[in-house]
């Protein structure tokens, strides 16, 4: 296999974006919060929310001391609000199990609510300097093209971690840079549509480019349309509950004019089932 690490490291040092979680001293809690927020949410939307969140809750214990409703409300329009609830639960677990310190061990991180393979390894690597392969959607696309000669990656699998492990340098510091560089390359150059191969540091050794850019198909799962979806209805219900601050509101006053009454009721029921809302005596509120 061609050496991908060396050109990736050189490129990253000159081209990496200045992002808060990459700055020295940002801390493991900040990295963990950023990873929760960055799941399926663009960087430019995350940064202001992240800064406000860490100003309000600079430690896991600070968040754990407040109600889940405060976390859901502060999540605002980031989307997928269950992440706020999971982050609050993880903060409680960090306080109770780890004396308020984000653990550095991958297995301990995986045991926290809402943390999967990617987030656990990202915190261990980027916050604590451990050596592990870290694979997100952008990294998977880089690996699929550079190594496998595919136009798009297949469904996520454990093979992705093995493929990333192969290109990591033995040196711990360099391995962290390669992890970050592969993500950055996928986010800014090796993008899903119209990749900028002229700006790619590994273009001369990319299997997909050398094969003539074959279209090998796209097996990625398509996200359902938002307009008119249950997700949109859930978001509308949550906006009402967030605007109500600490007060409960009558269920029948929550988006009463929604065009599909059954969908409205389904959205409310699903929010209650997910723990994002609580109902009692005909009233609805954020979780406490």
Residue pairs with C-beta under 8 A, 6 or more apart in sequence:
1 147
1 166
1 167
2 202
2 205
3 205
4 146
4 167
4 178
4 202
4 205
5 167
5 168
5 169
5 174
5 178
7 201
7 202
7 205
8 177
8 178
8 181
8 182
8 185
8 201
8 202
9 174
9 177
9 178
9 181
10 201
11 181
11 185
11 201
12 177
12 180
12 181
12 184
12 185
13 177
15 184
15 188
16 22
16 180
16 181
16 184
17 43
17 184
17 188
19 43
19 47
20 26
20 30
20 34
20 47
20 50
20 51
21 30
21 31
21 34
21 50
21 126
22 126
22 180
26 127
27 127
28 101
28 102
28 104
28 123
28 127
28 128
29 54
29 58
29 59
29 60
29 102
30 50
30 54
31 122
31 123
31 126
31 127
32 90
32 102
32 119
32 123
32 127
33 50
33 53
33 54
33 87
34 46
34 50
35 118
35 119
35 122
35 123
36 83
36 86
36 87
36 114
36 119
37 46
37 49
37 50
37 53
37 78
37 83
38 46
39 80
39 83
39 119
40 79
40 80
41 78
41 79
41 80
43 187
45 78
46 78
49 74
49 75
49 76
49 78
52 74
53 74
56 62
56 74
57 63
57 66
57 91
59 100
60 90
60 91
60 94
60 95
60 100
60 101
60 102
61 91
61 94
61 95
61 100
63 71
63 87
63 88
63 91
64 88
64 91
64 92
64 94
64 95
64 96
66 88
67 287
67 288
68 84
68 85
68 88
68 89
68 275
68 286
68 287
68 288
69 246
69 285
69 286
69 287
69 288
71 84
71 85
71 87
71 88
72 81
72 84
72 85
72 238
72 242
72 276
72 286
72 287
73 242
73 245
73 286
74 84
75 81
75 83
75 84
76 242
77 235
78 84
79 235
81 234
81 238
81 276
82 114
82 274
82 276
83 114
85 274
85 275
85 276
85 287
86 113
86 114
87 114
89 113
89 114
90 112
90 113
90 114
90 115
93 111
93 112
93 113
94 100
94 101
94 102
94 103
94 112
98 108
102 109
102 123
102 127
103 109
103 112
104 123
104 124
104 127
104 128
104 130
105 124
106 120
106 121
106 124
106 130
106 132
109 115
109 119
109 120
109 123
109 124
110 116
110 117
110 120
115 123
117 135
117 161
118 134
118 135
118 136
121 132
121 133
121 134
121 135
122 134
122 136
124 130
124 132
125 131
125 132
125 134
125 175
125 176
125 179
126 134
126 176
126 179
126 180
129 172
129 173
129 176
130 172
131 168
131 172
131 175
131 176
133 161
133 162
133 164
133 165
133 168
133 179
134 164
134 179
134 183
135 143
135 160
135 161
135 164
136 183
136 186
137 186
138 182
138 183
138 184
138 185
138 186
138 187
138 190
139 160
139 164
139 179
139 182
139 183
139 186
140 153
140 156
140 160
140 186
141 152
141 153
141 186
141 190
141 191
141 192
142 182
142 185
142 186
142 190
143 153
143 160
143 163
143 164
143 167
143 182
144 150
144 151
144 152
144 153
144 154
144 208
145 151
145 190
145 195
145 206
145 207
145 208
145 209
146 202
146 205
146 206
146 207
146 208
147 163
147 167
147 207
148 207
148 208
149 207
149 208
149 210
149 211
149 214
149 216
150 208
150 216
151 208
151 213
151 214
151 215
151 216
151 217
151 218
152 192
152 216
152 217
152 218
152 219
152 220
153 160
153 219
153 220
154 219
155 219
155 220
155 221
164 179
164 182
167 178
167 182
168 175
168 178
168 179
169 175
169 178
185 200
185 201
185 202
189 195
189 196
189 197
189 199
189 200
190 196
190 200
197 203
197 206
197 209
200 206
203 209
208 214
224 231
226 232
230 263
230 266
230 267
230 270
233 255
233 258
233 260
233 263
233 264
233 266
233 267
234 267
234 270
234 271
236 255
236 258
236 267
237 254
237 255
237 264
237 267
237 268
237 271
237 277
237 284
238 271
238 276
238 277
240 249
240 254
240 255
241 249
241 254
241 277
241 284
241 285
241 286
242 286
244 285
244 286
246 285
247 285
248 280
248 283
248 284
248 285
249 283
249 284
249 285
250 282
250 283
250 284
251 268
251 279
251 282
251 283
251 284
252 282
254 264
254 268
254 284
255 264
258 264
268 277
268 279
268 284
271 277
272 278
272 279
275 287
276 286
276 287
277 284
277 285
277 286
277 287
278 284
278 285
278 286
278 287
278 288
